Amino acid sequence: MRKKYLAGMAAVVAAALAVTGCSGGSSATSSASGDGGTVTLEFAQWWEPELPTGSLRALMDQFETENPGIKVNLISGPYASTKEQVVAGAAAGTMSDVVGLDGAWVSDFVKQGSLSNLSDLMSSSGFDESQLAAQVKVDGSTYMIPVANFVYPMFVNEDLLKKAGVTEVPKTRSEFTAAAKAVSALDDNTAGWALPLDTGTPNGIQNDVMSWVWASGGSMLSDGKPNLAGNQDVKDVMDFIKNLYDAGAISKGSFTMKEQDKVNEFTNGRVGMVIDSLAHVNTLREQNKDLNFTVAAIPTADGYTGKGAIPYASWGIGVAANSTHQAEAFKLVSFLLGKDVNASLCSSAKAFPGNNTAVPDFVNDDPIFKKAFEIYQANNATNEFVGLPVAEDLMRSFDEQFQLFLAGKQSADDALNAAQKEWDTAFAG
């Protein structure tokens, strides 16, 4: 598994080096050495193409005004090409001073020594980390900070629930089970819940399975290491889902269903509830103007009284270890995480802030986004796969064992023990 992953990474690096003429783009050391006392920072990210035209550059202009002597050169491109460039730069030691990061990249970059320790930079600059909604850590130190968060609440088709006699949005697992079974009983073409478990794109394990564990204070890790075998919190969620599966309350075809299939089922009014990205709100409205839906927190285990959790994906940020201007680079990181700037950036991105005191403008303009923001503020933003080595392979190996369990071919304990062995091997490298 590990060899296959490393081979894939090597191919990406080779392809990116070929594109950049074996230069990895440009050296942060040379690009950041300014003339006449001016430092020019490279900031590589995929954000600018996804934001309204000129909005990120306007923030950089503001930063330059507030920090005379520092200039910012935006290195922008689509996500895929940015990933290639950052991976190549990490391997060659030519990573841009400041980089946009996906949490799935972090562990390998840290092992390569490509990222600076943000815990040290926060400490040396006096940065108040209590304002951060989340941090991505490896071995106890922070290497990535989420700047903009895209959360995954539970979407609910209110008309289907009402038709099934369900008067309130479920808040507990037992209420969810009752609602899912009631919606599924409406007709043969309707299901209570959609669960994507396709092993080719196994992020359903992250978004649709483990999210139930996190919502009730559980964890799949212990001290940052795999903790699946004998984990009652994970086993309870597996049993909860199998109950729904055996009852026919989950959409047919789960084992080959991809995330987009789940979204399509909900968009077309064939499923009562899904866990999905808030980024799909406007798409749902455009594709089905008659869809009457709301969002809610992921239901918790019956009797659980602690703080809930909501899964997320994010635009993360980090500082390159090869940058010769660490202090200036972290000034840019701090700027983007400041309350007002972070609110402005996230308003443009339709995302939730990395600064937990910031409030983006759009949340007051739309009832769905407003409700989702309230859920975000009331729950912990949690994604334990972020920062783990070969995160997608971990999801896939769990997925394979979980499918065998749902199909009745092995017990929950056997599935957890088998997944534990595969995860231990992956973590060992």
Secondary structure by P-SEA (a helix, b strand, c coil): caaaaaaaaaaaaaaaaaaacccccccccccccccccbbbbbbbcccccccccaaaaaaaaaaaaacccbbbbbbcccaaaaaaaaaaaaaaccccccccccccccaaaaaacccccaaaaaaaaccccccccbbbbccccccccccbbbbbccccaaaaaaaaccccccccaaaaaaaaaaaaaccccccccccccccccccccccccaaaaaaacccccccccccccccaaaaaaaaaaaaaaaacccccccccccaaaaaaaaaacccccccccccaaaaaaaacccccccccccccccccccbbbbbbccbbbbbbcccccaaaaaaaaaaaacaaaaaaaaaaacccccccccccccccccaaaaaaaaaaaacccccccccccaaaaaaaaaaaaaaaaaaccccaaaaaaaaaaaaaaaaac
